[in-house]
């Protein structure tokens, strides 16, 4: 959801890269929760964000295309965001 919010806000809200540092002396429990738009949702900066004449930093992309691209690449931090950048 973080990357989607970054695209929709035209970089006003930045998604963060999740990183876990394991500690061998303590147990750790993670509970991931994933929220995604519908597969056919079109992502791009919201019109309300661009009302003041701000230039769009992202093109419109279909979420399923963005997600397929994301899954097709090895993990390289935030590089998959480039798929949606103008």
CORWO-V82146 format. One record per run of one state. SS is the DSSP state (A for helix, B for strand, O for the rest). FROM is the first residue (numbers start at 1). LEN is the number of residues. Records with the same first field share a line. If there is no record, write none. Layout:
SS: FROM-LEN + FROM-LEN
This chain:
O: 1-1 + 9-33 + 44-3 + 51-7 + 59-2 + 73-6 + 84-1 + 86-1
A: 2-7 + 47-4 + 63-10 + 79-5
B: 42-2 + 58-1 + 61-2 + 85-1
